[in-house]
Amino acid sequence: MADVPVVRHNEPAQRFEADVDGRLALATYRRDGDVLLMTHTEVPPAAQGRGIAAALVAAALQWARAEGLRVRPLCSYVAAYMRRHPDTQDLLAGR
């Protein structure tokens, strides 16, 4: 995954983002009190399969953990990522 770009948190836009081949990859969220609603993940089609979405979601979940937030995955990719990574299960809202 050496070609995975640097992920940055664009808090005013409520998203984690990365520049990929001149296009923007992103994972968007909304905050509802102490719950982070992960709403959408998008990677340009030509850049899919390179671990970019995983890097975006991992950064978002790391931030949620640091902020003491719970996560509600409204995006199917985020839900699948959290199922594949048992170490994130404690972040799920409603547990």
C-alpha positions as CSV (number, residue, x, y, z in Angstrom):
1,M,0.0,0.0,0.0
2,A,2.9,2.3,-0.6
3,D,0.8,4.4,-3.1
4,V,-1.9,5.2,-0.5
5,P,-2.0,8.9,-0.3
6,V,-1.9,11.0,2.9
7,V,-5.4,11.3,4.5
8,R,-6.4,14.6,6.0
9,H,-9.3,15.6,8.2
10,N,-11.3,18.4,6.6
11,E,-13.4,19.2,9.7
12,P,-15.4,22.1,8.3
13,A,-16.5,19.9,5.4
14,Q,-17.1,17.0,7.7
15,R,-15.0,14.5,5.8
16,F,-11.7,12.7,5.6
17,E,-10.1,13.2,2.2
18,A,-7.1,12.4,0.1
19,D,-5.9,13.5,-3.3
20,V,-5.6,10.5,-5.7
21,D,-4.4,11.0,-9.2
22,G,-5.7,14.6,-9.3
23,R,-9.1,13.6,-7.9
24,L,-10.6,13.6,-4.4
25,A,-11.3,10.5,-2.4
26,L,-13.4,11.0,0.7
27,A,-15.3,9.6,3.6
28,T,-18.0,11.9,4.8
29,Y,-19.7,12.1,8.2
30,R,-22.1,14.0,10.4
31,R,-21.9,14.3,14.1
32,D,-25.0,13.7,16.2
33,G,-24.0,14.5,19.8
34,D,-21.4,11.9,20.7
35,V,-22.2,9.7,17.7
36,L,-20.3,9.9,14.4
37,L,-22.6,9.0,11.5
38,M,-20.4,7.7,8.7
39,T,-22.5,8.6,5.6
40,H,-20.5,8.0,2.5
41,T,-17.2,6.7,1.1
42,E,-16.0,7.5,-2.4
43,V,-12.9,6.7,-4.3
44,P,-12.4,7.6,-8.0
45,P,-13.0,4.4,-10.1
46,A,-9.5,4.4,-11.6
47,A,-8.0,4.3,-8.0
48,Q,-10.2,1.6,-6.5
49,G,-8.6,-1.5,-5.1
50,R,-5.6,0.3,-3.8
51,G,-6.6,0.5,-0.1
52,I,-7.6,4.1,-0.3
53,A,-11.1,3.7,1.1
54,A,-9.7,1.6,3.9
55,A,-7.2,4.3,4.8
56,L,-9.9,7.0,4.9
57,V,-12.2,4.9,7.1
58,A,-9.3,3.9,9.4
59,A,-8.4,7.6,9.9
60,A,-12.0,8.5,10.6
61,L,-12.3,5.6,13.2
62,Q,-9.0,6.6,14.8
63,W,-10.3,10.1,15.1
64,A,-13.6,9.0,16.6
65,R,-11.8,6.9,19.2
66,A,-9.5,9.8,20.1
67,E,-12.6,12.1,20.5
68,G,-14.5,9.5,22.6
69,L,-17.2,9.2,19.9
70,R,-19.3,6.2,19.0
71,V,-19.8,5.3,15.3
72,R,-23.0,4.5,13.4
73,P,-22.0,3.2,9.9
74,L,-24.7,4.4,7.5
75,C,-22.3,3.7,4.6
76,S,-22.2,0.1,3.5
77,Y,-18.4,0.2,3.0
78,V,-17.8,1.5,6.6
79,A,-20.1,-1.2,7.9
80,A,-18.2,-3.9,6.0
81,Y,-14.8,-2.4,7.1
82,M,-15.9,-2.5,10.8
83,R,-17.1,-6.2,10.4
84,R,-13.7,-7.1,8.9
85,H,-11.8,-5.3,11.7
86,P,-13.0,-6.7,15.1
87,D,-10.8,-4.1,16.9
88,T,-13.3,-1.4,15.8
89,Q,-16.4,-3.2,17.2
90,D,-16.2,-1.3,20.5
91,L,-16.9,2.0,18.6
92,L,-20.3,0.9,17.3
93,A,-23.1,3.1,18.6
94,G,-25.8,1.2,20.6
95,R,-23.4,-1.3,22.1
